[in-house]
Amino acid sequence: MSDTLSKIEKRTAYTLVLPAVLLVFAIVLFPIFANIWISFKDIQLKDIRIPEPRAKKIVRSISGDESQLEIIYKLRNSSLINGIKDVEFKDKFPKNVLPTNLDSRCIFKSKKIICDFGDWDPKYKENFEIKIRNINGEKIEKTIIKSQKPILDGKAENPLLTTNFTLKNFKKVFYENNFIELLLTTFYFTFFGTVGAIIFGILAAQLVNQNFRGRTYMRGILLFPYVGPVVALAYTWTLLLDPNSGTLNALLVNFNIIETPINLLGQKYITMSILGFEFKLRLALTTVIFFEIWRYFPLAFLFILARLQAVPQTLYEAADVDGASPIQKFIHITLPQITAIISILFMIRFIWNFNKFEDIFLLTGGASGTRTLPINVYQQGFAVSDIGMGSAVSIVIVMLLLSFMVIYFRLIGKRVNEV
């Protein structure tokens, strides 16, 4: 009896869970599968529109005779690259109205013109004309004729649903798209943006974890970069860093720090000399990284501050008794206590920065050496209109992030658990 009840309960549970599973599949998994499907198809943005026959109806009067009208149908294939098969045309007329010059492809039956136009090639266009008259000699109302829309039907192949697959997109990603340069730029931006945000988050958390007047207000101010609208923040930075009218360049020139304004968001490289050694700094990309650090260090600051407030004060009191310096207390007490949260933050921020699009796009548009893989997805999919290529780049991004997560959980994750 208990086994029977157990089986009934299991079936009931599965039945109740099934709608949620299907909903998750529809919302989350289906777009992923669709993206994978498109990545294996050599398809442009214009290809995804299903070809359909279209007609524009123009009604003209015939001078001197209100019982007759001339109708011009502007027929066309909506697709520039795909044909349509077995195109059928239908249009209905009022009672007592007949066509006078019917095309050989058409018949008039039950107040309807029915035409068989056969197959239409891509870019097909035709002006189809007929004249109609009222057999009773009465006036034909143009508004009535115009209100009746012609019906067209045909068979067309949806290029997205065919089984013609290819590896051409992935070949282009790796061999024809400066993949190595894009990958290095993406890792450069991701790594330094992630590490910088965490370091500044640690410093901010250490600062506001002390007792001082106005600490609550300071915490609120530090959160502003993270809660502010990214469009407004990026626009503000663009104004501040403008080489002609920006505040930063004006201050640097007025204090004789630089001789001429620097285009921080529009110059790819800048040559710097330190101790007699010259090297090239990726100026625009570094500027974007500083924006990324400034915008997202509050997230690290919140996580780390919450962990610091849970550290027992007795540890610091014992360190004071032993005469430990602030640096020694940070290295031997604070840092081990926040290692786990730093590791989690690094993983989260690394994934987010690797997929980051809007910050770079709003600041530079991907120009001046700031084109990363997510920017390339947009450019391939919408600027070049090659959605197959854009989907392939996005699949490569997913595979790279999965590899990173496997390495993280196997190496860094084990060390965090040991701590």
Order of alpha helices (4+ residues) and beta strands (2+ residues): alpha-alpha-beta-beta-beta-beta-beta-beta-beta-alpha-beta-alpha-alpha-alpha-alpha-alpha-alpha-beta-beta-alpha-alpha-alpha-alpha-alpha-alpha-alpha-alpha
